[in-house]
Amino acid sequence: MSKFRKLLDKALLLPDQKATMQGLTNILDSHLLELEGIHPDIYWEVIHDIHKLVNGAHFDEMMAVWAVSSLSNEDGTTGSHWSKAETDQVGSSEGFSYVDFNQWDWYYVLNMIYSDYYNVVGSNNSMYIALAKAWIMDRDAPVGKAFLYWSAMC
């Protein structure tokens, strides 16, 4: 067992766990910021693992914006084609209940479908919406398909 694990186990036995965890968080955050500058790949691996622990296999704002900003679109652009407000509007018009996916998952998927299939679909927005809807609502896929897919791709 590592020294870190031993200290963490001991910290969980202290009477004021919340204050202890806040102190631990401050220490780790400071060192993770240093790590991001030195080894961004390791930093993002740690952030990804913590994200999954906290959010499950779903995007939140930070991860979705980062994932979408990294898209290299077939139309020669990079990043989002649709804003979050635009994808929310589409989700609303489609009547999504956001049970097996959330709004950030949808934001990623609609932009990812545009990014990957522009050379096939062109400027047909209705087709992107139909493809993205079919992709994210795939009955055979596990809950969290969008985040799991992105995780495998990056």
Stockholm file with secondary structure:
# STOCKHOLM 1.0

chainA/1-154         MSKFRKLLDKALLLPDQKATMQGLTNILDSHLLELEGIHPDIYWEVIHDIHKLVNGAHFDEMMAVWAVSSLSNEDGTTGSHWSKAETDQVGSSEGFSYVDFNQWDWYYVLNMIYSDYYNVVGSNNSMYIALAKAWIMDRDAPVGKAFLYWSAMC
#=GR chainA/1-154 SS CCHHHHHHHHHTTSSCHHHHHHHHHHHHHHHHHHHHHHCHHHHHHHHHHHHHHHHCSSCCHHHHHHHHHTCBCTTSCBSCSSCHHHHHHHHHHTTCCCSSSCHHHHHHHHHHHHHHHHHHHTTCHHHHHHHHHHHHTCTTSCTTHHHHHHHHHC
#=GC SS_cons         CCHHHHHHHHHTTSSCHHHHHHHHHHHHHHHHHHHHHHCHHHHHHHHHHHHHHHHCSSCCHHHHHHHHHTCBCTTSCBSCSSCHHHHHHHHHHTTCCCSSSCHHHHHHHHHHHHHHHHHHHTTCHHHHHHHHHHHHTCTTSCTTHHHHHHHHHC
//
